[in-house]
Amino acid sequence: MWALLEPVFRAGETFPHDPSIPEAEARLSWVEQSQAVMVAVDAGGAVVGSYYLRPNSLCLGAHVANAGYVVAAHCRRQRIGSRLCQHSLQAARRLGFRAMQFNLVVSTNTAGIHCWQQNGFQIVGTLPGAFRHRQLGYVDALVMVQRLVEGPER
């Protein structure tokens, strides 16, 4: 997992983690603090993508899921992220979540935004200057959400 996560965290372009995060702390954040973690592997068994799934908030907000996704750089544009997203939505439904929310989608992550929208997420808010991009400085972040259950809210 570290070989997959390290270059993404070090880049400082899509995740809010400290770019100098040590491996143990990254593992704690990605794996041990999650309700579910899945990996995608290629035909040779190499890990090419992963997602985590966890409650977005505590107690009275714990019915809303949150997820994070990473795909190996050499495997991007192969719809792996989309398949991970679809799988995570199914898993979230099975676990009883009523919605999934992404709290900090970096506005410059156009591929991610497109992927999430293609998988049914809507932008419900913009957080001006909420992400300190390692190369571009302060950029906006989006809040995106998708309901996972039909019917009344109650």
Backbone as numpy.savetxt, mean C-alpha at the origin, in Angstrom:
# Nx Ny Nz CAx CAy CAz Cx Cy Cz
12.44 -10.59 1.76 11.62 -9.39 1.76 12.48 -8.12 1.76
13.57 -8.15 2.49 14.40 -6.95 2.59 14.92 -6.53 1.22
15.29 -7.48 0.39 15.78 -7.15 -0.95 14.70 -6.43 -1.77
13.46 -6.71 -1.49 12.34 -6.06 -2.18 12.05 -4.68 -1.57
12.05 -4.61 -0.24 11.68 -3.37 0.44 12.78 -2.31 0.44
14.01 -2.75 0.61 15.10 -1.79 0.80 15.19 -0.73 -0.30
15.21 -1.10 -1.59 15.36 -0.04 -2.59 14.17 0.93 -2.61
13.00 0.45 -2.30 11.81 1.32 -2.30 11.87 2.28 -1.12
12.20 1.78 0.06 12.30 2.66 1.22 13.46 3.64 1.07
14.58 3.18 0.55 15.75 4.05 0.38 15.48 5.19 -0.60
14.66 4.93 -1.60 14.36 5.95 -2.61 13.62 7.15 -2.03
12.79 6.94 -1.00 12.08 8.05 -0.37 11.07 8.71 -1.27
10.44 7.94 -2.15 9.51 8.52 -3.13 8.05 8.11 -2.92
7.80 7.00 -2.21 6.43 6.52 -2.12 6.00 6.11 -0.72
6.92 5.79 0.16 6.58 5.38 1.53 7.14 6.41 2.51
6.43 6.65 3.61 6.88 7.68 4.55 7.98 7.23 5.51
8.44 5.99 5.38 9.49 5.48 6.26 10.78 6.28 6.08
11.57 6.32 7.13 12.89 6.93 7.06 13.69 6.19 6.00
14.24 6.89 5.01 15.02 6.20 3.96 16.20 5.40 4.49
16.65 5.69 5.71 17.76 4.92 6.28 17.25 3.84 7.25
16.00 3.45 7.14 15.40 2.46 8.03 16.23 1.17 8.04
16.52 0.65 9.22 17.24 -0.63 9.27 16.31 -1.80 8.93
16.89 -2.89 8.51 16.13 -4.06 8.09 15.16 -4.54 9.18
15.60 -4.61 10.42 14.74 -5.11 11.50 13.52 -4.23 11.69
13.70 -2.93 11.59 12.57 -2.00 11.75 11.61 -2.11 10.56
12.15 -2.30 9.37 11.32 -2.47 8.18 10.49 -3.75 8.29
11.12 -4.80 8.77 10.41 -6.07 8.96 9.28 -5.91 9.98
9.56 -5.22 11.07 8.55 -4.97 12.08 7.37 -4.21 11.47
7.66 -3.18 10.72 6.62 -2.35 10.11 5.82 -3.11 9.06
6.49 -3.84 8.18 5.82 -4.49 7.05 5.15 -5.81 7.46
5.84 -6.60 8.25 5.38 -7.96 8.52 4.71 -8.09 9.89
5.43 -7.74 10.93 4.97 -8.07 12.27 3.83 -7.20 12.77
3.64 -6.01 12.22 2.54 -5.14 12.64 1.34 -5.26 11.71
1.32 -6.27 10.88 0.25 -6.44 9.90 -0.63 -7.63 10.27
-1.87 -7.57 9.82 -2.78 -8.69 10.04 -2.53 -9.79 9.01
-2.12 -9.39 7.80 -1.81 -10.35 6.75 -0.71 -9.77 5.88
0.17 -10.64 5.40 1.23 -10.25 4.47 1.26 -11.31 3.38
1.26 -10.87 2.15 1.32 -11.80 1.01 2.51 -11.41 0.14
3.03 -12.41 -0.56 4.11 -12.16 -1.50 3.74 -12.75 -2.85
4.26 -12.13 -3.89 4.15 -12.66 -5.25 5.53 -13.17 -5.63
5.57 -14.35 -6.21 6.84 -14.92 -6.64 6.80 -15.21 -8.14
7.97 -15.17 -8.75 8.05 -15.49 -10.18 8.19 -17.01 -10.35
8.32 -17.45 -11.58 8.40 -18.89 -11.88 9.58 -19.57 -11.18
10.63 -18.80 -10.90 11.80 -19.36 -10.23 11.73 -19.30 -8.72
10.64 -18.75 -8.19 10.46 -18.66 -6.75 11.00 -17.39 -6.11
11.48 -16.45 -6.92 11.99 -15.19 -6.37 10.81 -14.27 -6.03
10.90 -13.59 -4.89 9.86 -12.65 -4.48 9.93 -11.42 -5.38
8.80 -11.09 -6.03 8.75 -9.95 -6.94 7.75 -8.89 -6.49
6.98 -9.18 -5.45 6.02 -8.20 -4.95 5.47 -8.65 -3.61
4.87 -7.69 -2.90 4.29 -8.00 -1.61 3.27 -6.95 -1.23
2.36 -7.33 -0.35 1.49 -6.35 0.29 1.29 -6.74 1.74
0.98 -5.72 2.54 0.53 -5.96 3.91 -0.90 -5.47 4.02
-1.61 -6.02 4.98 -3.00 -5.67 5.23 -3.17 -5.55 6.74
-3.77 -4.45 7.17 -3.98 -4.22 8.61 -5.13 -3.25 8.80
-5.66 -3.16 10.02 -6.66 -2.13 10.27 -6.05 -0.74 10.07
-6.83 0.16 9.52 -6.36 1.52 9.27 -6.30 2.33 10.56
-7.11 1.96 11.53 -7.18 2.72 12.77 -7.47 1.77 13.92
-7.63 2.32 15.08 -7.93 1.55 16.29 -9.43 1.38 16.49
-9.79 0.47 17.29 -11.13 0.22 17.82 -12.28 0.61 16.89
-12.84 1.78 17.05 -14.04 2.17 16.32 -13.77 2.46 14.84
-12.52 2.48 14.44 -12.15 2.64 13.03 -11.50 1.41 12.44
-11.45 0.33 13.23 -10.72 -0.87 12.82 -11.44 -1.69 11.76
-12.64 -1.30 11.37 -13.37 -2.02 10.31 -12.93 -1.54 8.93
-12.05 -0.56 8.88 -11.49 -0.06 7.62 -10.06 -0.56 7.52
-9.76 -1.20 6.40 -8.42 -1.76 6.18 -7.48 -0.71 5.61
-6.21 -1.00 5.76 -5.15 -0.24 5.12 -4.19 -1.26 4.52
-3.57 -0.92 3.42 -2.62 -1.82 2.79 -1.48 -1.02 2.18
-0.35 -1.69 2.03 0.79 -1.13 1.34 1.32 -2.17 0.38
1.83 -1.71 -0.75 2.25 -2.61 -1.83 3.64 -2.23 -2.30
4.40 -3.24 -2.70 5.70 -3.00 -3.31 5.92 -4.06 -4.38
6.49 -3.61 -5.50 6.82 -4.50 -6.62 8.27 -4.24 -6.99
9.01 -5.30 -7.23 10.41 -5.18 -7.63 10.52 -4.32 -8.89
11.51 -3.46 -8.92 11.67 -2.52 -10.04 11.69 -3.23 -11.39
12.36 -4.37 -11.50 12.49 -5.05 -12.78 11.18 -5.74 -13.21
10.18 -5.73 -12.34 8.90 -6.40 -12.64 7.75 -5.42 -12.82
8.02 -4.15 -12.75 6.94 -3.17 -12.87 6.40 -3.17 -14.29
5.17 -2.70 -14.41 4.43 -2.65 -15.69 4.05 -4.06 -16.17
3.98 -5.01 -15.25 3.54 -6.36 -15.57 2.22 -6.69 -14.86
1.57 -5.68 -14.29 0.28 -5.80 -13.60 0.37 -6.57 -12.29
1.59 -6.74 -11.76 1.75 -7.42 -10.48 1.09 -6.60 -9.37
1.29 -5.29 -9.38 0.66 -4.42 -8.38 -0.85 -4.51 -8.42
-1.40 -4.57 -9.61 -2.85 -4.68 -9.75 -3.35 -6.01 -9.20
-2.63 -7.09 -9.49 -3.04 -8.40 -8.97 -2.90 -8.45 -7.44
-1.86 -7.84 -6.91 -1.72 -7.76 -5.46 -2.88 -6.97 -4.85
-3.24 -5.86 -5.49 -4.35 -5.05 -5.01 -5.65 -5.86 -5.00
-5.94 -6.54 -6.10 -7.16 -7.35 -6.20 -7.17 -8.43 -5.12
-6.04 -9.07 -4.91 -5.94 -10.11 -3.89 -6.17 -9.51 -2.50
-5.60 -8.34 -2.24 -5.75 -7.72 -0.93 -7.20 -7.31 -0.67
-7.90 -6.88 -1.69 -9.32 -6.53 -1.53 -10.14 -7.75 -1.17
-9.86 -8.87 -1.82 -10.55 -10.12 -1.48 -10.22 -10.55 -0.05
-8.96 -10.47 0.31 -8.54 -10.85 1.66 -9.20 -9.94 2.70
-9.26 -8.65 2.42 -9.88 -7.70 3.35 -11.37 -8.03 3.55
-12.05 -8.37 2.48 -13.46 -8.77 2.60 -13.60 -10.02 3.47
-12.74 -11.02 3.21 -12.79 -12.27 4.00 -12.53 -12.00 5.48
-11.69 -11.02 5.77 -11.37 -10.69 7.15 -12.41 -9.79 7.81
-13.44 -9.41 7.05 -14.54 -8.63 7.61 -14.40 -7.12 7.54
-13.41 -6.63 6.82 -13.28 -5.18 6.67 -14.41 -4.66 5.78
-14.88 -3.45 6.06 -15.98 -2.85 5.32 -15.51 -1.88 4.24
-14.26 -1.46 4.33 -13.68 -0.53 3.35 -12.17 -0.65 3.43
-11.50 -0.10 2.42 -10.04 0.01 2.45 -9.69 1.45 2.15
-8.76 1.97 2.94 -8.35 3.37 2.80 -6.83 3.45 2.70
-6.38 4.25 1.74 -4.96 4.58 1.63 -4.81 6.02 2.13
-4.02 6.23 3.14 -3.93 7.52 3.81 -2.96 8.50 3.17
-1.96 8.00 2.47 -0.87 8.87 2.02 -0.34 8.38 0.67
-1.15 8.52 -0.38 -0.72 8.15 -1.72 -0.01 9.37 -2.31
1.27 9.24 -2.53 2.07 10.37 -2.99 1.60 10.78 -4.39
1.32 12.07 -4.56 0.73 12.56 -5.81 1.61 12.34 -7.03
2.91 12.19 -6.82 3.83 11.95 -7.94 3.88 10.48 -8.32
3.23 9.61 -7.56 3.20 8.17 -7.83 2.07 7.89 -8.82
2.22 8.38 -10.03 1.13 8.30 -11.02 0.79 6.86 -11.38
1.77 5.98 -11.43 1.48 4.57 -11.75 0.62 3.95 -10.65
0.97 4.22 -9.39 0.19 3.70 -8.28 -1.23 4.26 -8.27
-1.36 5.56 -8.47 -2.69 6.19 -8.49 -3.54 5.58 -9.59
-2.96 5.42 -10.76 -3.70 4.81 -11.88 -4.13 3.39 -11.52
-3.23 2.62 -10.94 -3.53 1.24 -10.55 -4.67 1.20 -9.55
-4.60 2.03 -8.52 -5.64 2.00 -7.48 -6.99 2.42 -8.07
-6.98 3.43 -8.94 -8.24 3.85 -9.56 -8.79 2.75 -10.45
-7.94 2.07 -11.19 -8.38 0.96 -12.04 -8.99 -0.17 -11.21
-8.60 -0.26 -9.95 -9.11 -1.29 -9.06 -10.22 -0.78 -8.13
-10.83 0.35 -8.49 -12.03 0.81 -7.80 -11.85 1.83 -6.70
-10.65 2.32 -6.48 -10.44 3.33 -5.44 -10.78 4.71 -5.98
-11.30 5.54 -5.09 -11.61 6.93 -5.42 -10.75 7.85 -4.57
-10.36 8.96 -5.15 -9.66 10.00 -4.39 -10.72 10.78 -3.63
-10.58 10.82 -2.30 -11.55 11.54 -1.48 -10.95 12.78 -0.82
-9.67 12.99 -1.01 -9.05 14.17 -0.43 -7.62 14.34 -0.87
-7.15 15.58 -0.77 -5.76 15.92 -1.06 -5.18 16.58 0.18
-4.01 16.13 0.56 -3.30 16.68 1.71 -2.13 17.51 1.17
-2.28 18.83 1.12 -1.25 19.67 0.52 0.10 19.55 1.22
1.12 19.27 0.43 2.48 19.21 0.94 2.71 18.19 2.04
1.91 17.14 2.08 1.97 16.19 3.20 3.10 15.18 3.11
3.75 15.08 1.97 4.83 14.10 1.82 6.11 14.83 1.43
7.18 14.51 2.16 8.49 15.12 1.86 9.26 14.17 0.95
9.07 14.34 -0.34 9.70 13.52 -1.37 11.20 13.75 -1.33
11.94 12.69 -1.42 13.40 12.79 -1.27 14.04 13.64 -2.37
13.47 13.63 -3.57 14.03 14.40 -4.69 13.31 15.72 -4.94
11.98 15.74 -4.76 11.17 16.88 -5.17 10.76 17.81 -4.03
11.07 17.43 -2.81 10.65 18.24 -1.67 9.20 17.94 -1.31
8.49 18.92 -0.80 7.12 18.71 -0.32 6.15 18.61 -1.50
5.45 17.48 -1.54 4.44 17.25 -2.59 3.14 16.83 -1.90
2.06 16.96 -2.63 0.75 16.57 -2.10 0.65 15.06 -1.93
-0.24 14.67 -1.05 -0.58 13.26 -0.88 -2.10 13.14 -1.00
-2.54 12.00 -1.49 -3.96 11.76 -1.69 -4.47 10.75 -0.68
-5.73 10.89 -0.32 -6.44 9.89 0.45 -7.37 9.19 -0.52
-7.27 7.86 -0.57 -8.08 7.08 -1.50 -8.84 6.03 -0.71
-10.04 5.70 -1.19 -10.88 4.75 -0.45 -11.72 3.91 -1.40
-12.07 2.73 -0.93 -13.00 1.86 -1.64 -13.85 1.14 -0.61
-15.16 1.17 -0.80 -16.06 0.38 0.05 -15.95 -1.08 -0.34
-16.03 -1.96 0.64 -15.91 -3.39 0.38 -17.24 -4.14 0.58
-18.22 -3.46 1.13 -19.52 -4.08 1.35 -20.59 -3.22 0.70
-21.65 -3.87 0.27 -22.79 -3.17 -0.32 -23.85 -2.96 0.76
-24.76 -2.08 0.46 -25.89 -1.91 1.37 -25.71 -0.75 2.31
-26.60 -0.67 3.31 -26.59 0.47 4.23 -25.33 0.50 5.09
-25.01 1.68 5.54 -23.82 1.89 6.35 -23.94 1.27 7.73
-25.12 1.05 8.22 -25.32 0.55 9.60 -25.25 -0.92 9.69
